[in-house]
Amino acid sequence: MKNASAAFPTLAFVDIETTGSHYDRDRITEVGIKTLYPNQAQVEIWESLLNPQVFIPQNIQKLTGISPQMVEGQPDFSERAHELHRQLENKVFVAHNARFDYGFLKASFKRIGIDFKPKVLCTVKLSRHLFPEQKRHNLDTLIQVHDLQVSARHRALGDADLLLQFWKICEARFGAEKMLAAIDHVTANTSLPTHIDKDLVNQIPASPGVYIFYAENKMPLYIGKSIDMRARVLSHFQGTLTDRKEIKLSLQIRDIDWIETSGELGALLLESQLIKERLPSMNIKLRRSKDLCAWQLQEGEAGALAPALVTHRDLLPGLQENLYGLFYSRREAQQCLTAIAKRNQLCGVVLGLEKRVEQKPCFAYQVKQCKGACIGAESIATHNLRLKLALEAFRVKSWPYAGPIAIAEGEQMHVIDRWCYLGSAINQDELEELSSEGEAEFDLDIYKILKKKLSSIPSSQIVHLTRP
């Protein structure tokens, strides 16, 4: 009788060590592979240290034990790439949190002109599928739960060996038939919609950008963004579709278009812009900012600070220091302030949420949700301080630059002024044209993207521009 395990594909258990977590600027320092062939007890081993040709941060050295001295004189990725590709060719790529290892290797191969597209099996997903009752599925948890034998934690071959051990334990417990089904379930072969040609999808670059799905008559159906557009597009069409929105999308889609960007920030900005311009039917409707309002603290009776609503006509986000919130409507602003008052036991009368009745406490005080600023039980100075602290998390950040800036990302320069996105340039003429176009409309979604991203962008990537 033929052994059931003969049906298994060849499995390459892979782990890499890197100088950090960013595909663009960080590099691989070590690769370890343990290959399990069908019906063979012996495991093939391949490992290599690589010279990343970039600095290895101290925290990474401490974690992995890989120092600059260890990789000095070692081959760089390009020198081992073809041999490594042969090791992984026609095998299922098995890794823990496979998106990381696969993403780094794919980016590294791409830099030297090799298209790397293996079938990928993530052992995090496999563990979730086989052990749904288990709360965590990180590698340290698998070591503890399944009593895996650690040889060299946070070294490539040592961690690859842990994945092989995990696989053998699962195979012994569940049997070949169930493990084959698990592979099919986890890898979830993609099934393209009827009207979409496979060649079209293959043309989509595995790079950052925005993709657009069209329905009949070139009507925008859905707009999305990703740092790997092809992988993200394919993820919409998984063979085991269970999401109603994805099923509906697959039935309606007739064409796909895409726009490449130089990185994640460009994709985020462009996606937000295009959704508002083209209004695709299956995106969450992003609201325009024409009716924006915000709270501004003003001093009133007896020195008490109270929020006053600043409407769109008088609103200058990025220029006004004393703004809190940014809301799409007066109603949304009122609801937020009410929630803040309740959470922080602030006085509704002082805040203007209730009408003052002489010598009577506010309603919140009567239900023990106010500390009594309305009747003198709490001093105005104390209430003012607590109000400022409660609102601090909602403060609208002032524009931190003297004028417009350009954020360098790959070959693109994103021009920003007072939190407004003016566009992206690829040469000096375009840069000057954008910076001289004047003020753009403030957009709350763009503000949120920039506020989050600017704090992590190195100053070396920011170019200061002047207004004409």
Summary of the structure (lengths in Angstrom):
residues: 468
radius of gyration: 28.3
end to end distance: 82.5
largest distance: 93.9
contacts: 1385
relative contact order: 0.07
helix: 42%
strand: 19%
